[in-house]
């Protein structure tokens, strides 16, 4: 078995793997594959590979997978977490899911630290007596306005 084989157990193409990961993960992560002879291809560029069957017919191999994320409204990003087949072959999907979860957790943490709404800011001013807290503050998990989800900046 190879990384390409593992990915093709769930998806027909690299782009489908990326789109599903993006769609069903809160942070909307970027997904990249290191393809022998092509280097790293990320997100929509994965469509250049066609299907996994196309890749097999061209004798291409996937050497590693990586996941990263930007955080909307900030200059912050979650650096790519990369894994080679050798690192994840014992349980590839548990390993890939763990990488996606780690990136999502880190992105959520950055979001929660920076995307509080005006009501969140008012709560923190009252809670801690700080006058300088404004929107862009931490999200208050019990906020009646943003319901603990924060706002897009």
C-alpha positions, -999 to 999 in steps of 0.1 A, spaced: 0 0 0 11 36 -6 -2 71 3 -19 73 -31 -36 40 -24 -48 52 11 -62 84 -3 -79 66 -32 -98 44 -7 -120 74 2 -116 97 -28 -114 95 -65 -90 124 -69 -66 146 -50 -89 176 -56 -119 157 -41 -98 149 -10 -89 187 -7 -125 199 -12 -140 174 13 -113 184 39 -119 221 32 -157 218 33 -161 197 64 -134 213 86 -144 246 103 -111 264 95 -113 256 58 -77 243 57 -53 242 28 -43 207 17 -11 199 -2 4 167 -17 40 162 -24 40 144 -58 72 128 -70 86 148 -100 61 177 -95 68 189 -60 41 203 -37 7 210 -52 -18 228 -30 -56 232 -30 -71 239 -64 -38 230 -81 -45 194 -71 -70 193 -100 -39 193 -123 -33 157 -112 -66 144 -125 -79 113 -107 -59 88 -86 -63 63 -115 -47 89 -138 -18 93 -114 -14 55 -113 -13 53 -151 15 79 -151 32 60 -123 32 91 -101 35 86 -63 24 108 -34 53 111 -10 37 133 17 5 152 27 4 186 44 -24 207 60 -23 243 70 -47 272 74 -49 310 73 -72 327 99 -95 352 83 -91 388 94 -56 383 108 -21 380 96 -18 347 114 -16 313 98 -12 278 111 20 265 96 18 234 75 19 201 93 35 176 69 36 138 71 53 113 49 39 78 41 66 63 64 53 84 93 16 75 88 15 41 72 5 22 104 -29 40 104 -30 66 75 -66 79 80 -62 83 118 -30 101 112 -44 124 84 -75 131 106 -52 140 135 -33 164 114 -65 181 102 -78 182 137 -46 198 150 -46 225 123 -83 232 130 -77 234 168 -48 259 163 -69 280 138 -98 280 162 -76 292 190 -62 321 169 -98 329 159 -111 328 195 -82 351 206 -89 378 180 -125 377 168 -146 389 197 -175 412 188 -185 445 206 -206 425 231 -176 403 239 -155 434 244 -180 449 268 -181 416 287 -143 416 291 -143 453 301 -168 445 328 -151 413 339 -116 427 342 -121 464 344 -101 471 313 -112 502 293 -91 495 262 -107 463 251 -125 466 218 -138 444 191 -109 422 181 -107 409 216 -111 373 227 -144 357 219 -166 353 250 -181 318 248 -214 329 264 -219 360 242 -256 365 234 -247 385 203 -222 363 184 -232 332 204 -195 324 212 -185 322 176 -170 356 171 -173 378 140 -154 380 107 -131 410 109 
